[in-house]
Amino acid sequence: MDLRAALAAHRLVAIIRGTDPQAAVHTVLALADEGVELIEVSLSGADALSVIERAREALGPDRPLGAGTVLTADDARAARRAGANFAVTPALGDGVGAARELGLPVLAGVLTPTEILAARPLGAAALKIFPAAEAGGPAYLKALRGPFPHELFVPVGGVDEAAARAYLDAGATAVGVGSPLVGDAADGGSLPALRERARAFLKVVQKDAS
């Protein structure tokens, strides 16, 4: 898949990290049904590889479905076997290169200018600014865009609806959103409430949103 194009087009990555595998699968499918095109299942969630496998079977072979918290080469290989077609990392670990070797585009985690430079030879499709809120929020992202105007940045961490709009206005290509979007749905919480939050976030990230 063309992750760069997908991030630019859809501008939202939903991050699922659940304690209930069945609920996590239902969460993936509800988000997909609401039109959230980019969904990441964190490998730190309960039985995450099974969640990816089951979600992939339900979604079909071509829908974007990522594995998050890919730290090692083993993580990348397991994610690929489970059916992930992109990988997300919290840092520049072995998982980045391994995922690329497997043909998976990578949203690679960075925080500092030094790490942004270090990511370039690794071939990441885009760069995840993490943890974004703790790093300084939209103002920090805007500062990074000065020396790095051509990088595709995706802030993750503490991104609620208001912050999502602010990051996009500051030049983010997309935003990654976990609990402000998913809530407790992946732990067995309300799917109707999840759907309402998904619709609200999709309105926020629309290119013509004010």
N, C-alpha and C positions, 0 to 999 in steps of 0.2 A: 504494500500500500504506500501511497505518497503521503507520509505523515505531515510534511511541511504544508502541503496544499490543504490537507484536512484541518490542521490547526488554524490556518488563515481563514478558511471558509466557515468553520463552526464555532471557534473561539471559546469553547468550553470543554474541559475534560472532567468527567465525574470520577471521583476516587472512592472506591468501595473497599472498606476494611471491616469485615463483620465477624461476629462471634457465632452466628448461626448459618451454616452453609446453605441450607435450603432457603432461608430468608435472603441470603446474599444473591442467590440465583434469581429469585423473584425480583430483587431490587434491580439487577442488571436488566432484566426483561421489561420491567415497568419503565425504567429510564429510556430504554431503546424505543419502547412503544410511544413515549411522549416526544420523541424526536431528538433525544440526546445522542449524537452520533459517535462521540469519543468516550469510551468507558474503560476505566482501568481497575482491575482487581488486584489489590495489594497482596503480595505473597505473605505478608505478616498476618493476614486474616486467617480464620479457622478453615482448614481444609481447602485452601485457596486454589490449588491446582484442580481439584475436583469441581470447584465452582466455575473455573474457566472452561473445563471440559464440557460441563453440562450447559453452560451458557452458549458455548460455541455450537454445540449440537442444535440448540434451539434457534440461534440466530442465523445459522447457515455459514458457509465458508468465507464469505466476502465482507461481512460487516466488521468494522473496526472493533477490536477487543484487545486491550493491553494487559500486560502483567506489570504491576508496580513493585517497588522495593526489590528490584533485581540487583543483588549485591555481588554475586559470584558468577563464574562461568557455569557452574552447575545449575544455578537459578535460571540462567538464560536458556539452557538446554531443556530444563524441565518445563519452563513456560512455553517454549516452542512446541514441545511434544503435546502439551495440554490444549494447544490451539490458539495461543496468543499470536497476534500478527503485528504487535509493536511492544516495545519494552520501555519502562520508565525506571530510572534509578535515582536514588537520593544523593549520589556523589559519583565521582569519577573512579569507580572501582573496576574490577575485572569483568563485571557483567556488561559493561559498555562494549568493549571489544568483542566479547564472545557473542553478544546479540547481533552485532553487525556481521560477524562471520557467518551467522546462521541466516542472514538475510532479513533480520528484524530491524526496522528503523527505531532509533532510540531518542527519547526525550531524557537528556542526561542532566543530573543535578549538579548545580554549581552555586556559588555564593559570591565569590570575590572576582575582581578583574584577573588575577593570576589564574584562577580556575577556568575562567572563560577562555583565556589563551590556551591553557592546557587541553581544553576540550576540542579545539579545532582539528588537530591531527587524528582524533579518534573517530571523526565522521558522524557525530551526532546530528540528527535532523533538526533538533531545536534544543534549547537550554532551559531547564527548570530552575528558576530562582527559588531556593529553599534554604531555610524557612523565610518566606518573604516578609511577613509582618514583623518578625523580630529583627530583620535586617534593616528596616527603615521604611517599609511600605512603598507606596507609589512614588514618593520622592526619591527613594534609593533607585528604583527602576529607571526613573527619568534621568538620574545622574549617570547610570550605566549606559544609557543609549547615546550619550555624548561621544565616548570613545569607541563604542561598538554599535554604530547605527544600522548595521546590516544583519545583526544576529536576531534570531527569532526567540524571544523570551516568553516564558510561561511561568508567572508567579504562582507559587503553591504555599499554602500554610496561612490560616487565618483569613481566608478570602470569603467574605459574606457578599450579599448583593451590592451594597454600597462600595465596598472595596473592589469588587469585580469591575464596576463601571469606572472607578478611578484608575485602576491599573490599565484598562484598555485605553482610556484617555491619555495615559502617560506613555503609551507606545507598546504595551504588551501585545503579542500576537494572539494569545489566548490566556485563559486562567484555568488553574486546576483547583477543584473544589471538592472537599471531603464532607465533613460533618455539617456545615451550613446547608448543604444540599441534601445529603443522604440521611442526615439525622440518625434515628435509631432503626431505620427500615431494615438494614442488614443484620440487625440483632433481633428481628422479629417485630419491629414496630409497624406503624400504620403505612400501608402502601398508598391509600388515597392522599394522605398528607405529603408523602414523597412526590406524588404526581403534581400536587399543587406547587411545591417548591421547584420542581423541574420546570414547570411552565413559567414561573416567575423568573428563574435564572435565564431561561431561553430568551425572554423579553429583554432582559438586561444586556445580553451579549449580542443582540441583533445590531448589525452595522449602522442602522439608522436610528438606534436608540438615542435619546437625548439625555 
